[in-house]
Amino acid sequence: MFTVIGAIPRGKVASYGQVARLAGFPNYARKVGQLLKHLPPESTLPWYRVVNSQRRISFASDSDKFQEQKQRLEAEGVTFSGTNLIAKQCFWE
């Protein structure tokens, strides 16, 4: 799964389920989230490029992690609507 996450291009996002499927583990979307939750702080894996299937960041919108993830994505050119919905064209195909 880490290899798939590392392959998500700059400026694109993928869903937890998409990462699981591409890694050969369909129906293991929650496992992707669990793995990302335990990344060491010094990891260079682009964890912030993984979002939920509703095209949204999974962290609470008032949390520091939400703000960090959104800022990182915006810095790469990912666009959001006023309701924090990620633009369809930003999803990795």
C-alpha positions as CSV (number, residue, x, y, z in Angstrom):
1,M,0.0,0.0,0.0
2,F,2.9,2.4,0.7
3,T,4.1,1.9,-2.8
4,V,0.7,2.9,-4.2
5,I,0.5,6.0,-2.0
6,G,4.0,7.0,-3.0
7,A,3.0,6.8,-6.7
8,I,0.1,9.3,-6.4
9,P,1.2,12.2,-8.5
10,R,1.7,15.7,-7.2
11,G,-1.5,17.6,-7.5
12,K,-3.7,14.5,-7.5
13,V,-5.5,12.6,-4.7
14,A,-6.7,9.0,-4.3
15,S,-9.3,7.6,-2.0
16,Y,-8.5,5.1,0.7
17,G,-10.5,2.4,-1.2
18,Q,-8.7,3.2,-4.5
19,V,-5.3,2.8,-2.8
20,A,-6.4,-0.5,-1.3
21,R,-7.7,-1.8,-4.7
22,L,-4.5,-0.8,-6.5
23,A,-2.4,-2.5,-3.8
24,G,-4.4,-5.7,-4.4
25,F,-6.5,-5.5,-1.3
26,P,-10.0,-4.6,-2.3
27,N,-12.4,-3.8,0.6
28,Y,-9.5,-2.8,2.9
29,A,-9.9,0.9,2.7
30,R,-10.0,1.2,6.5
31,K,-6.7,-0.6,6.7
32,V,-5.1,2.1,4.6
33,G,-6.3,4.7,7.1
34,Q,-4.9,2.7,9.9
35,L,-1.5,2.4,8.2
36,L,-1.4,6.1,7.6
37,K,-2.3,6.8,11.2
38,H,0.8,5.1,12.4
39,L,3.4,6.7,10.0
40,P,6.4,8.0,11.8
41,P,6.6,11.8,11.9
42,E,9.7,11.9,9.7
43,S,8.1,9.9,6.9
44,T,8.2,11.4,3.5
45,L,5.3,9.4,2.2
46,P,2.7,11.8,0.8
47,W,-0.1,10.7,3.2
48,Y,-2.0,13.9,2.6
49,R,-2.8,12.8,-1.0
50,V,-5.2,10.2,0.4
51,V,-8.8,11.3,1.0
52,N,-12.2,9.7,1.6
53,S,-14.5,8.5,-1.2
54,Q,-16.7,11.6,-0.8
55,R,-13.8,13.7,-2.1
56,R,-13.2,15.2,1.3
57,I,-10.4,15.3,3.9
58,S,-11.3,12.8,6.7
59,F,-10.0,14.9,9.6
60,A,-12.5,17.2,11.4
61,S,-12.5,20.6,9.6
62,D,-11.5,22.5,12.8
63,S,-8.4,20.3,13.4
64,D,-4.8,21.1,12.8
65,K,-4.4,18.0,10.7
66,F,-7.2,19.1,8.4
67,Q,-5.6,22.4,7.9
68,E,-2.2,20.8,7.3
69,Q,-3.6,18.4,4.8
70,K,-5.6,21.1,2.9
71,Q,-2.6,23.4,2.8
72,R,-0.3,20.7,1.4
73,L,-2.9,19.8,-1.2
74,E,-3.5,23.4,-2.2
75,A,0.2,24.0,-2.5
76,E,0.3,21.2,-5.1
77,G,-2.6,22.7,-7.1
78,V,-5.5,20.6,-5.7
79,T,-8.7,22.7,-5.7
80,F,-11.5,22.7,-3.3
81,S,-15.1,24.1,-3.4
82,G,-16.4,26.4,-0.7
83,T,-17.6,23.3,1.2
84,N,-14.2,21.7,1.1
85,L,-15.1,19.3,-1.7
86,I,-12.1,18.3,-3.8
87,A,-12.5,18.9,-7.6
88,K,-13.1,15.7,-9.6
89,Q,-10.3,16.5,-12.0
90,C,-7.9,16.3,-9.0
91,F,-8.5,12.6,-8.6
92,W,-5.8,10.2,-9.8
93,E,-7.0,7.9,-12.6
